[in-house]
Amino acid sequence: MSLILRESLTSAQGYKWASDWDSIYSKIWHERAERQYEYDCEHGIGAFQRKEQEELQKAHQFFVDFEKKYMGD
């Protein structure tokens, strides 16, 4: 994680270390785009998004089942 020194009105010295969230998010999205491109090249256009949607649906179903089993209906 990259840290940068930013001016801050809240600190006594006027400066504090803060993470550079723009560069962090940019790196995350760049890596995701590369994974999506590689997966889609191998499995067809839109395959990455379909796979991602299936994984999200499985996670959602897990929590639905968990709530029914342990929280009552």
The first five atom37 places (N, CA, C, CB, O) and aatype in JSON, in Angstrom:
{
  "aatype": [12, 15, 10, 9, 10, 1, 6, 15, 10, 16, 15, 0, 5, 7, 18, 11, 17, 0, 15, 3, 17, 3, 15, 9, 18, 15, 11, 9, 17, 8, 6, 1, 0, 6, 1, 5, 18, 6, 18, 3, 4, 6, 8, 7, 9, 7, 0, 13, 5, 1, 11, 6, 5, 6, 6, 10, 5, 11, 0, 8, 5, 13, 13, 19, 3, 13, 6, 11, 11, 18, 12, 7, 3],
  "atom_mask": [
    [1, 1, 1, 1, 1],
    [1, 1, 1, 1, 1],
    [1, 1, 1, 1, 1],
    [1, 1, 1, 1, 1],
    [1, 1, 1, 1, 1],
    [1, 1, 1, 1, 1],
    [1, 1, 1, 1, 1],
    [1, 1, 1, 1, 1],
    [1, 1, 1, 1, 1],
    [1, 1, 1, 1, 1],
    [1, 1, 1, 1, 1],
    [1, 1, 1, 1, 1],
    [1, 1, 1, 1, 1],
    [1, 1, 1, 0, 1],
    [1, 1, 1, 1, 1],
    [1, 1, 1, 1, 1],
    [1, 1, 1, 1, 1],
    [1, 1, 1, 1, 1],
    [1, 1, 1, 1, 1],
    [1, 1, 1, 1, 1],
    [1, 1, 1, 1, 1],
    [1, 1, 1, 1, 1],
    [1, 1, 1, 1, 1],
    [1, 1, 1, 1, 1],
    [1, 1, 1, 1, 1],
    [1, 1, 1, 1, 1],
    [1, 1, 1, 1, 1],
    [1, 1, 1, 1, 1],
    [1, 1, 1, 1, 1],
    [1, 1, 1, 1, 1],
    [1, 1, 1, 1, 1],
    [1, 1, 1, 1, 1],
    [1, 1, 1, 1, 1],
    [1, 1, 1, 1, 1],
    [1, 1, 1, 1, 1],
    [1, 1, 1, 1, 1],
    [1, 1, 1, 1, 1],
    [1, 1, 1, 1, 1],
    [1, 1, 1, 1, 1],
    [1, 1, 1, 1, 1],
    [1, 1, 1, 1, 1],
    [1, 1, 1, 1, 1],
    [1, 1, 1, 1, 1],
    [1, 1, 1, 0, 1],
    [1, 1, 1, 1, 1],
    [1, 1, 1, 0, 1],
    [1, 1, 1, 1, 1],
    [1, 1, 1, 1, 1],
    [1, 1, 1, 1, 1],
    [1, 1, 1, 1, 1],
    [1, 1, 1, 1, 1],
    [1, 1, 1, 1, 1],
    [1, 1, 1, 1, 1],
    [1, 1, 1, 1, 1],
    [1, 1, 1, 1, 1],
    [1, 1, 1, 1, 1],
    [1, 1, 1, 1, 1],
    [1, 1, 1, 1, 1],
    [1, 1, 1, 1, 1],
    [1, 1, 1, 1, 1],
    [1, 1, 1, 1, 1],
    [1, 1, 1, 1, 1],
    [1, 1, 1, 1, 1],
    [1, 1, 1, 1, 1],
    [1, 1, 1, 1, 1],
    [1, 1, 1, 1, 1],
    [1, 1, 1, 1, 1],
    [1, 1, 1, 1, 1],
    [1, 1, 1, 1, 1],
    [1, 1, 1, 1, 1],
    [1, 1, 1, 1, 1],
    [1, 1, 1, 0, 1],
    [1, 1, 1, 1, 1]
  ],
  "atom_positions": [
    [[0.86, -1.16, 0.0], [0.0, 0.0, 0.0], [0.9, 1.22, 0.0], [-0.98, 0.0, 1.23], [1.87, 1.29, 0.76]],
    [[0.58, 2.16, -0.84], [1.38, 3.38, -0.89], [0.8, 4.41, 0.07], [1.44, 3.95, -2.32], [-0.41, 4.58, 0.16]],
    [[1.68, 5.07, 0.78], [1.25, 6.11, 1.7], [1.78, 7.44, 1.21], [1.73, 5.82, 3.14], [2.91, 7.53, 0.71]],
    [[0.99, 8.45, 1.35], [1.42, 9.79, 0.95], [1.19, 10.74, 2.11], [0.67, 10.26, -0.32], [0.31, 10.53, 2.94]],
    [[1.97, 11.79, 2.14], [1.84, 12.8, 3.18], [0.88, 13.86, 2.69], [3.21, 13.42, 3.55], [1.11, 14.5, 1.66]],
    [[-0.21, 14.05, 3.43], [-1.21, 15.04, 3.04], [-1.38, 16.07, 4.14], [-2.56, 14.37, 2.74], [-1.21, 15.78, 5.33]],
    [[-1.7, 17.28, 3.75], [-1.97, 18.32, 4.72], [-3.31, 18.04, 5.38], [-1.95, 19.73, 4.06], [-4.3, 17.74, 4.71]],
    [[-3.33, 18.16, 6.69], [-4.56, 17.88, 7.43], [-4.77, 18.95, 8.49], [-4.5, 16.48, 8.07], [-3.85, 19.27, 9.24]],
    [[-5.95, 19.5, 8.54], [-6.25, 20.52, 9.54], [-6.49, 19.92, 10.91], [-7.46, 21.31, 9.11], [-6.51, 20.65, 11.9]],
    [[-6.66, 18.6, 11.0], [-6.99, 17.98, 12.28], [-5.75, 17.59, 13.08], [-7.84, 16.76, 12.05], [-5.84, 17.47, 14.3]],
    [[-4.62, 17.38, 12.45], [-3.44, 16.97, 13.2], [-2.69, 18.19, 13.73], [-2.5, 16.12, 12.31], [-2.77, 19.28, 13.17]],
    [[-1.97, 17.99, 14.82], [-1.26, 19.09, 15.48], [-0.16, 19.66, 14.58], [-0.66, 18.63, 16.81], [0.08, 20.87, 14.59]],
    [[0.51, 18.8, 13.83], [1.6, 19.25, 12.97], [1.1, 19.76, 11.62], [2.59, 18.12, 12.75], [1.85, 20.38, 10.87]],
    [[-0.13, 19.51, 11.31], [-0.68, 19.95, 10.04], [-0.55, 18.93, 8.92], [0.0, 0.0, 0.0], [-1.1, 19.12, 7.84]],
    [[0.17, 17.83, 9.17], [0.35, 16.79, 8.17], [0.09, 15.43, 8.8], [1.76, 16.85, 7.54], [0.29, 15.26, 10.0]],
    [[-0.34, 14.48, 8.01], [-0.49, 13.11, 8.48], [-0.28, 12.17, 7.3], [-1.89, 12.88, 9.13], [-0.4, 12.57, 6.14]],
    [[0.02, 10.92, 7.62], [0.16, 9.91, 6.58], [-1.22, 9.37, 6.25], [1.12, 8.76, 7.03], [-2.01, 9.07, 7.14]],
    [[-1.5, 9.27, 4.98], [-2.78, 8.74, 4.52], [-2.53, 7.81, 3.34], [-3.76, 9.89, 4.12], [-1.57, 7.99, 2.6]],
    [[-3.39, 6.84, 3.18], [-3.23, 5.93, 2.04], [-3.79, 6.59, 0.79], [-3.93, 4.57, 2.3], [-4.73, 7.39, 0.86]],
    [[-3.22, 6.26, -0.32], [-3.63, 6.82, -1.6], [-4.69, 5.89, -2.2], [-2.41, 7.0, -2.56], [-4.37, 5.02, -3.0]],
    [[-5.94, 6.1, -1.81], [-7.02, 5.19, -2.21], [-7.25, 5.17, -3.71], [-8.3, 5.56, -1.52], [-7.63, 4.14, -4.26]],
    [[-7.03, 6.28, -4.39], [-7.2, 6.29, -5.85], [-6.27, 5.29, -6.52], [-6.96, 7.7, -6.41], [-6.68, 4.56, -7.41]],
    [[-5.02, 5.26, -6.1], [-4.08, 4.32, -6.71], [-4.39, 2.88, -6.31], [-2.64, 4.66, -6.31], [-4.2, 1.96, -7.1]],
    [[-4.88, 2.69, -5.08], [-5.25, 1.34, -4.63], [-6.42, 0.81, -5.45], [-5.6, 1.35, -3.13], [-6.36, -0.31, -5.96]],
    [[-7.48, 1.61, -5.6], [-8.64, 1.18, -6.39], [-8.28, 0.99, -7.85], [-9.77, 2.19, -6.25], [-8.79, 0.08, -8.51]],
    [[-7.42, 1.84, -8.36], [-6.99, 1.71, -9.75], [-6.28, 0.38, -9.97], [-6.07, 2.88, -10.15], [-6.51, -0.3, -10.97]],
    [[-5.42, 0.01, -9.04], [-4.7, -1.26, -9.15], [-5.67, -2.44, -9.08], [-3.64, -1.37, -8.03], [-5.56, -3.39, -9.86]],
    [[-6.62, -2.38, -8.14], [-7.61, -3.46, -8.0], [-8.41, -3.62, -9.28], [-8.55, -3.18, -6.82], [-8.58, -4.75, -9.76]],
    [[-8.92, -2.52, -9.86], [-9.72, -2.6, -11.07], [-8.9, -3.03, -12.27], [-10.37, -1.26, -11.35], [-9.41, -3.73, -13.15]],
    [[-7.64, -2.64, -12.33], [-6.77, -3.06, -13.43], [-6.55, -4.57, -13.37], [-5.42, -2.31, -13.37], [-6.64, -5.25, -14.4]],
    [[-6.28, -5.1, -12.18], [-6.08, -6.54, -12.03], [-7.36, -7.31, -12.37], [-5.63, -6.88, -10.6], [-7.3, -8.36, -13.0]],
    [[-8.52, -6.78, -11.96], [-9.79, -7.43, -12.26], [-10.04, -7.44, -13.77], [-10.95, -6.72, -11.54], [-10.5, -8.44, -14.32]],
    [[-9.74, -6.32, -14.43], [-9.93, -6.24, -15.88], [-9.05, -7.24, -16.61], [-9.63, -4.82, -16.38], [-9.47, -7.84, -17.6]],
    [[-7.83, -7.43, -16.13], [-6.94, -8.42, -16.74], [-7.49, -9.83, -16.57], [-5.53, -8.33, -16.13], [-7.49, -10.62, -17.51]],
    [[-7.96, -10.14, -15.35], [-8.56, -11.47, -15.11], [-9.79, -11.69, -15.99], [-8.94, -11.63, -13.62], [-9.98, -12.78, -16.54]],
    [[-10.62, -10.66, -16.11], [-11.82, -10.76, -16.94], [-11.45, -10.99, -18.4], [-12.68, -9.49, -16.79], [-12.05, -11.84, -19.06]],
    [[-10.49, -10.24, -18.91], [-10.07, -10.38, -20.3], [-9.56, -11.79, -20.57], [-8.98, -9.34, -20.65], [-9.96, -12.42, -21.55]],
    [[-8.68, -12.29, -19.69], [-8.11, -13.62, -19.89], [-9.19, -14.7, -19.82], [-7.03, -13.89, -18.83], [-9.19, -15.63, -20.63]],
    [[-10.11, -14.59, -18.87], [-11.17, -15.58, -18.72], [-12.12, -15.54, -19.92], [-11.96, -15.34, -17.42], [-12.51, -16.58, -20.44]],
    [[-12.48, -14.33, -20.36], [-13.38, -14.2, -21.5], [-12.73, -14.7, -22.79], [-13.81, -12.75, -21.67], [-13.42, -15.26, -23.64]],
    [[-11.42, -14.5, -22.94], [-10.73, -15.01, -24.14], [-10.81, -16.53, -24.19], [-9.26, -14.55, -24.16], [-10.94, -17.11, -25.27]],
    [[-10.73, -17.16, -23.05], [-10.73, -18.62, -22.99], [-12.14, -19.21, -23.04], [-10.04, -19.08, -21.74], [-12.34, -20.27, -23.63]],
    [[-13.13, -18.52, -22.43], [-14.46, -19.1, -22.28], [-15.55, -18.38, -23.06], [-14.83, -19.13, -20.85], [-16.71, -18.81, -23.02]],
    [[-15.23, -17.31, -23.74], [-16.23, -16.57, -24.51], [-16.62, -15.27, -23.83], [0.0, 0.0, 0.0], [-16.53, -15.13, -22.61]],
    [[-17.05, -14.32, -24.65], [-17.4, -13.0, -24.14], [-18.54, -13.1, -23.13], [-17.79, -12.07, -25.31], [-19.55, -13.76, -23.38]],
    [[-18.37, -12.45, -21.99], [-19.38, -12.44, -20.95], [-19.28, -13.58, -19.95], [0.0, 0.0, 0.0], [-20.03, -13.61, -18.98]],
    [[-18.37, -14.52, -20.18], [-18.26, -15.69, -19.3], [-17.81, -15.29, -17.89], [-17.28, -16.7, -19.88], [-18.28, -15.86, -16.91]],
    [[-16.92, -14.32, -17.8], [-16.44, -13.88, -16.49], [-17.58, -13.31, -15.66], [-15.32, -12.83, -16.65], [-17.71, -13.61, -14.48]],
    [[-18.41, -12.48, -16.29], [-19.53, -11.89, -15.57], [-20.56, -12.94, -15.17], [-20.2, -10.8, -16.41], [-21.14, -12.86, -14.09]],
    [[-20.79, -13.92, -16.04], [-21.72, -15.01, -15.69], [-21.18, -15.81, -14.51], [-21.95, -15.93, -16.9], [-21.94, -16.16, -13.6]],
    [[-19.88, -16.11, -14.53], [-19.26, -16.85, -13.43], [-19.35, -16.04, -12.13], [-17.79, -17.19, -13.76], [-19.67, -16.59, -11.07]],
    [[-19.07, -14.76, -12.22], [-19.14, -13.89, -11.05], [-20.57, -13.84, -10.49], [-18.67, -12.47, -11.42], [-20.76, -13.88, -9.28]],
    [[-21.55, -13.76, -11.38], [-22.95, -13.73, -10.96], [-23.35, -15.04, -10.28], [-23.87, -13.46, -12.17], [-24.08, -15.02, -9.29]],
    [[-22.88, -16.17, -10.8], [-23.16, -17.47, -10.17], [-22.58, -17.53, -8.77], [-22.6, -18.61, -11.04], [-23.23, -18.03, -7.84]],
    [[-21.35, -17.03, -8.6], [-20.71, -17.04, -7.29], [-21.48, -16.16, -6.31], [-19.26, -16.57, -7.4], [-21.65, -16.53, -5.14]],
    [[-21.93, -15.0, -6.77], [-22.71, -14.11, -5.91], [-24.05, -14.75, -5.53], [-22.95, -12.77, -6.6], [-24.5, -14.6, -4.4]],
    [[-24.67, -15.45, -6.48], [-25.94, -16.11, -6.2], [-25.77, -17.22, -5.17], [-26.54, -16.68, -7.5], [-26.62, -17.4, -4.3]],
    [[-24.65, -17.97, -5.26], [-24.37, -19.01, -4.27], [-24.18, -18.41, -2.88], [-23.12, -19.82, -4.67], [-24.69, -18.94, -1.89]],
    [[-23.46, -17.31, -2.8], [-23.25, -16.64, -1.52], [-24.58, -16.13, -0.96], [-22.25, -15.47, -1.66], [-24.84, -16.26, 0.24]],
    [[-25.4, -15.56, -1.83], [-26.71, -15.07, -1.4], [-27.56, -16.21, -0.87], [-27.43, -14.36, -2.57], [-28.2, -16.09, 0.17]],
    [[-27.57, -17.33, -1.59], [-28.37, -18.48, -1.17], [-27.89, -19.02, 0.16], [-28.33, -19.57, -2.24], [-28.7, -19.45, 0.99]],
    [[-26.58, -19.01, 0.39], [-26.04, -19.46, 1.67], [-26.64, -18.65, 2.82], [-24.5, -19.34, 1.68], [-27.06, -19.21, 3.83]],
    [[-26.67, -17.33, 2.66], [-27.2, -16.48, 3.73], [-28.71, -16.61, 3.88], [-26.84, -15.02, 3.46], [-29.24, -16.52, 4.99]],
    [[-29.42, -16.83, 2.78], [-30.86, -17.07, 2.87], [-31.11, -18.35, 3.66], [-31.49, -17.18, 1.45], [-31.95, -18.37, 4.57]],
    [[-30.38, -19.41, 3.33], [-30.53, -20.69, 4.05], [-30.13, -20.54, 5.52], [-29.7, -21.78, 3.39], [-30.78, -21.1, 6.4]],
    [[-29.06, -19.82, 5.77], [-28.59, -19.6, 7.14], [-29.65, -18.89, 7.97], [-27.29, -18.78, 7.13], [-29.92, -19.28, 9.11]],
    [[-30.24, -17.85, 7.41], [-31.28, -17.11, 8.13], [-32.49, -17.99, 8.41], [-31.71, -15.87, 7.33], [-33.06, -17.92, 9.5]],
    [[-32.88, -18.81, 7.44], [-34.03, -19.69, 7.65], [-33.74, -20.71, 8.75], [-34.39, -20.42, 6.34], [-34.6, -21.0, 9.58]],
    [[-32.52, -21.24, 8.75], [-32.16, -22.29, 9.69], [-31.96, -21.76, 11.11], [-30.91, -23.0, 9.23], [-32.43, -22.36, 12.07]],
    [[-31.27, -20.64, 11.24], [-30.87, -20.17, 12.57], [-31.65, -18.97, 13.09], [-29.43, -19.83, 12.55], [-31.67, -18.73, 14.3]],
    [[-32.28, -18.22, 12.22], [-32.99, -17.02, 12.66], [-34.5, -17.23, 12.71], [-32.66, -15.86, 11.74], [-35.22, -16.41, 13.27]],
    [[-34.95, -18.3, 12.14], [-36.39, -18.56, 12.09], [-37.03, -17.85, 10.91], [0.0, 0.0, 0.0], [-36.42, -16.96, 10.3]],
    [[-38.22, -18.23, 10.61], [-38.9, -17.65, 9.44], [-40.07, -16.83, 9.84], [-39.35, -18.73, 8.49], [-40.76, -16.27, 8.98]]
  ]
}
